[in-house]
Amino acid sequence: MLGRLNINAATREQLLTVPGLDAASVDAILKQRQAAPISDLSTLSLPAEATDHLKTDGDSDYRRIRRLPLQVLDTVKTASR
């Protein structure tokens, strides 16, 4: 797990980095939390991959999301002198 982002405190730019969230869903989140803080992620229609990286309270400990798969190297390259 790469941490969780507080959905009530995150900026639009931060929310856009969450897998599964597009601009329309981020705008809907921002609109909904203007009315009242979001207390339950299950009330939102978000994909599971997004809710895995979100929380409703506390400090964000979200650092980054890896959008590209890790690459496996066949050989190890070392610096030569």
C-alpha positions in Angstrom: 0.0 0.0 0.0 1.4 3.4 -0.9 -0.7 5.3 1.7 -4.0 6.9 1.7 -5.2 10.4 0.8 -7.8 12.2 2.9 -10.6 12.8 0.5 -11.9 15.8 2.6 -8.6 17.6 2.5 -7.0 16.7 -0.8 -6.7 19.1 -3.6 -8.2 18.5 -7.1 -4.6 17.8 -8.4 -4.0 15.3 -5.7 -7.2 13.5 -6.3 -6.5 13.3 -10.0 -3.4 11.1 -9.2 -5.5 8.4 -7.6 -6.0 5.4 -9.9 -9.6 5.0 -11.0 -10.5 8.7 -10.6 -11.1 10.9 -13.6 -11.8 14.6 -13.8 -15.6 14.0 -13.7 -15.4 11.9 -10.5 -13.0 14.3 -8.8 -15.3 17.2 -9.6 -18.2 15.2 -8.1 -16.2 14.6 -4.9 -15.3 18.2 -4.6 -18.9 19.3 -5.1 -20.2 16.7 -2.5 -17.7 17.7 0.1 -18.6 21.4 -0.2 -22.1 20.5 1.2 -20.7 18.4 4.0 -17.5 16.4 4.8 -17.5 12.9 3.3 -17.8 10.4 6.2 -18.3 7.2 4.3 -16.5 6.2 1.1 -19.1 3.6 0.3 -21.7 6.3 -0.3 -19.7 7.4 -3.3 -19.7 5.5 -6.6 -16.0 5.0 -6.8 -14.1 2.0 -8.2 -12.3 -0.2 -5.6 -8.9 0.7 -7.0 -9.7 4.4 -6.0 -11.1 3.6 -2.5 -8.0 1.6 -1.7 -6.1 4.9 -1.7 -8.6 7.1 0.0 -9.7 7.8 3.6 -12.2 10.2 5.2 -10.2 11.5 8.2 -6.8 12.0 9.6 -3.6 13.1 7.9 -2.8 12.0 4.4 0.1 9.6 4.2 -0.3 9.3 0.5 3.1 9.7 -1.2 2.7 8.6 -4.8 0.9 6.2 -7.1 2.8 4.1 -9.6 1.0 4.2 -12.9 3.5 2.2 -14.8 4.4 -1.4 -13.9 7.8 -2.2 -12.6 10.3 -3.3 -15.2 12.2 -6.5 -14.8 15.8 -6.3 -16.0 17.3 -9.4 -17.7 20.8 -8.3 -16.9 22.4 -6.0 -14.4 24.4 -3.1 -15.8 27.2 -1.8 -13.8 29.4 1.2 -14.3 32.8 0.3 -15.8 36.0 2.1 -15.2 
